[in-house]
Amino acid sequence: MSIELRNISKRFGDVAAVQNVSFKVAEGELVALLGPSGGGKTTVLRMIAGLEQPTEGDILIRGQRVNDVSVQKRNIGFVFQGYALFKTMSVADNIAFGLKIKKWPKAEIDDRVAELLKLFGLDGLGKRFPHQLSGGQRQRVAIARSLAPKPSVLLLDEPFGAVDAKIRQELRDWLVHLHDELSVTTVFVTHDQEEAMEVSNRIVIFSRGNLEQIGAPRQVYEQPSNEFVARFIGVLNVLELRVENGVARLNELTFPSHGVAEGSSLRIGFRPYAVQISPQLSEYRYRATLRHVYFLGVQLRLELETPSGLTLRTRITKDEFVRLGLTEDQEISFQIREYRVLSRDGFTLNPEVSAVHQAPSIGEGI
């Protein structure tokens, strides 16, 4: 393994920023640390870099324990969110900075800088200063500088947070291609779920200093380990049901009780794509009114309101919306094709949360 964290904790006074975190990053892997603000992801990244020391636990890089190894000797490249370029240095001098500190021969420095300028699409910009570059170019210079000394690990803290949406998308694509070409072990912090899903091989999800789940993007989306992950990765409809007469019910919506006792609560969750709709009122089990349509490009997000006032969210393609002849304030029928049991009476059901249950269709009993 390139990086391994063993039971890492970090406290700042009485505040536990990271609690008993363990995970591994394989050689050449691209891993995202994802979570809301204050989740602990940046603290973990800084501990790997050596900018923070763990209160408990061990950090290993390529099998070597590095808790007491200085930042300079860890052979790590670190890219900060705000670029941290030297304003009075040219692009070429910024990239060469770490090589000069390590006392590389001048000829080797010149060759390495020229190589990186070409690799990063910065040809002809070596003599410019940071203020003469676009945000995307400055970020590429920052990454080139971190890779110049050929580190064994590249760490990026919210690397695309300071650029606009269009440049951010371009940089995501560019980072994936760069990683495929260089195969350097890379760990990056983000709070953007879409960014983590699109770029990384695996995602490590944090909340309040705890590691909630590790997995490939599709795994954490389709098989969330708990309700936090299910809600944080993508949109989730959540219903709080009550078991009455052996049926879990919320107003007009009914589901199997899943063994929950009479009078107890049952929480279920389902993704928008699990809600199927039709303009034919007899096609699906339930009825609703299509209240709002939000344009998202190729897809549309729809909000449905049931007769009892429940709001449910679904997504369909623009073409499907046109084909069905849908309009706002139209009455439609719908079904919930599948769902997950999240908890009952407040207790998370870990064995069941990853299980997909098929909802009864029209004409079926509960």
N, C-alpha and C positions, 0 to 999 in steps of 0.2 A: 504494500500500500504506500502511496505517496504521502498521504496525511492521515493521521489517526488521532482522534480525541478520546481519552479514556476518563470518564466520570469527572468532566470538567465543571467546576463551579467558580463563580466570580461574585464577590460581594463588595459593595462600596459602602462602608460603614455598616449600617443595619439593613441596607437594601440589597436583596439578592437579585442581581442582574441576569445571571445564568445559573441554572440549577441542575447539576448531575447530568451533563450532556455527553453522550458518546456517539460517535459515528466515524466512518472511514471514507476517504476519497481515493479512488484507484488512480494509478499512474495514467496520465493523459485524459482524465475525465474532466468534464465541464459541469460543475455543480452550483446550483443557486441556493442561497440562504434566503428564505422568504418569510415574511411575517409583518404584522403591523408595527408602527412606531412603538418603541419600548419593549419589543419582543425579545431582544437579546442578540439578534443576528450580527449587528455591527460589533458588539463586544466580543463575540466569538471570532470574528474575522481579525480584530485587532490582537487577540490573544495568539492566534496562529502566526501573525506577523511579528509578534514580540513587542508590540506597542503597549500591551497590558499583560500583567502576570496573573495566571489563574490562582485563586485562593486555594483550590483543591484540584487534584487530578493531574494527568500528564498529557502532554502534546508531543507527538512523534512525527517527524518528517523523514521519509525514507528509512524508517526503522530506528532513527536516532532520537532520543528524548531531548527536547530543545527548551524545556522550561527555563533553564539557566543560561541558554545561549543568547548572545546579544542579537539585536536586529540585524546588524551588519554582517553577522556570520551565518545567518539562516539561509542565505541565497534565495531570497524571496523578492519578487517584484510587487510593489503596492501602488495602486492607482486610486487617488482620492476623488471624491465627487466633484470638487471644484477645480480640477486639473492640477493646481499647485505648480504651475510652470513659473520659471524665473522670467519676470517681465523684461529685464534688461539684457537677457541673453537671446540670441537667435535660435531658430528652430534646431539647427544643427548642433549648436552648443548645448541646448537643453537635452537633446538625445544623448550627447556625448558626456554629460555631466558625471554620471556614475562610473563611466569607464576611466575618466581622468582621476576620480577619487581612488579607483583600484589600480591606477598607474599602468594602464595598458600602454603599449608603444603607440606613438602617434600614427604610424602607418596603419596599424590594426584598428585604431579608433576611426580613422577616416573611412576605411573599408566597411566597418560595421555600420557607421552612420549612413553611408551611401546605400548599403544593402537595405536598411530599415526604411529610409526615405522612399525607395522604390517599392518595397513590400507594402507600405502603408499608403500608397498613392499620394505621396507628398513630394514627388520629383519637382524640382524647380523652386521649392519653397524653403530650402535650407537656410537662406540668408534673411528670411523674414522674421519679424518679431511676433510674439503671441497676439498682440492687439491687432495685427494685420490679418489674422486668420478667422475663419468662421468657428462657431462652437464645435461643430463636428470635427474640423481639422485640429483644433486645440486638444480635443479628447484623444484623437489618434496620436498626436505628438506625445501626450502623457503616457499612453500605453506603449508607444515605441521606446520612450525613455526607460520605462520599467523593464522592458524586455531586452534592452541593449546589453546588459551584463550576462545574458543567457541564464536567467534564474530557473530553478527547478520547479517553482510554484509561482503562479500569478494570482494576486488577490485584487479584486476590484470592489470598491465601496460605492454603491449607487452610481455606476459609471456613466449612465445616460440621463441622470436626473436634471442636468443643467441645460439640456437642449430641447428644442421644440419637437412635436410629435413626428413630423416628417423625418427630421434628422435622426431622431431616436430609432425609428424603424430601419433606416439605412444602416445605422451603427449596429443594430442587432444582427442584421444579415451579414454585415462585414465581420463581426466578432465570430460568428459561426464558421465562416469561411476561413478566417485567420486561425482559429483553433484547429480546424480540420487539417490545415497546412502545417502548422507548427507542432501540434499534439502536446502542448505544454499543459500541465495540470493546472486547472483554473477554478477558482472559487469566487463567486460574485454575490454581493448583497443587493437585494431589491425588495421593494414593497409592491411592485407591479406584478400581479398574478399572470397577466398575459405575457409579459416579458420572460418570466421564469419558465412558463409552459413552452414558449417558442424556442428559447435558446438552449436550455440545459439538458444534459443527459438524465440527471436526477435532481429532485428538489428536496431540501431539508426545511421543514416548516416549523417556525417558532411562535410561541405565544407566552408572554409574561415570563420569559426566561426558561421556559420548558420546551423541549423538543417534542412536537406533537406527532410528526410522521415523516418518514423518509421514503421516497419512491420515485419512479419514472413519472413524467407529467401525466400520462394517461392513467396510471395507477392511482395517483392521489386524487384525480378528478372523478374517476369511476368507482374507486374503492376507498373513500375517505375513512380514516380510522376512528373519527369521532365527529361530533356536530360542529366543533370549531372549524376543522379542516373542510368539512362539507360546505359550510357557509362562506369560508374565506376563499376557497378555490371555486370561482364561478358563482352563478346565481342559484339560490335554493329556495323553493317554496317550503315553508314549515307549517304544519298544522298541529294544533293541540286538541287531541280527541278525548272523548270521555266514553267509557264502556257502559252501555246501557242495554239490558236484555241480551247480553252476549255479543253485542255489536259495538265497534268503536265508531263514534259518531261526532261530527261537528256540523250542526245545522243539517243541511240536506245531503252532506257527503258521508258515506258509510264505508267502513273497511272491516276486515276480520279483526278479532280481538287479540290475536297472537298470544293467547293464554293469560291475558291481563284480567285481574279480578274485577268483578262487578263494581262499578262506581269509581274505579281507578282511572288515571290518565295515561294516555299513550301519545307520544310525539312521533310524527312521521315526516320525512322530507323527500322531495322529488325535484329533479332538474326541470327547467322550462321545456326541454325537448320531450319530456315524458307526457306533457299535456297535448293531446291531439284534439283538433277542433274541426267542425264541419258546418257549413251553412244549412245542411239538412237536419232539421230538429229531431228527427227520429233515428239518426244514425248512431249517436252515442248516448251514454247513460244520463248525463246531466245537462242542464241548460244554463246559459249565462249570456250577458250582454258584452259585446266587444266595446270597451269604453275608450281605450287609448291605443294609438299606433305610433311607435317610435322608430324612426328610420335609422338604421345602423349600417347602411351600405348594402351589401348583398343580402343581409338578414334584416328582419323587422322584429322588434320586441312588442308583444301585444299584452295588454292588461285586460283581464276578464273580470266581470263582476257577477257573482251568482245572485239569485233572487233574494238570498238572506243578507247580502252585502259583503260577502267574502271577496277579496281581491287575489287573483292568481295570475302568474306571469308565464307566458309561453313565447317561443320564438319559431318563426317559419321564414322561408326564403321569400324574397320579393316576388319571384315568379309564381310560387305557390299561392301567395296572397292574391295575385291577379287572377290566377286560374280559378280559385274558389269564388271569386267575385265578392270579396269581403269589403265591408265599409264600417266606419265607426258607428257606434250605437245600434249595430245590427245584433239581433238575437241569434245565437248559435248553439249547437250542442257540443259537448266535449267529454272526453274521458281521460283519466289519469292512468296511463299505460303501465307504469311501474313506479315503485317507491321503495324507500328504505325505512326501517324502524330505527329511530334515533334513540329514544329512551322511554321508560315508563316510570311514572311517579318520581321523575328526577334522576333516575339511575341510568347511566349510559349502558347500552347493550353492546359491548364490544364484539361478541360473536355474530350479532345480527346486523350491526351497522354496515358491514360490507356485503350483506346479502341483499339481492334485489328481489322484491316481491312483485308479482304480477297482480294488478288490480282487477277486480271483477268487471266484466264488460256488461253491456246492456242485456237484460234478461237473466243474468246469473244471480244466484242468491249469495248471501254473505256466509 
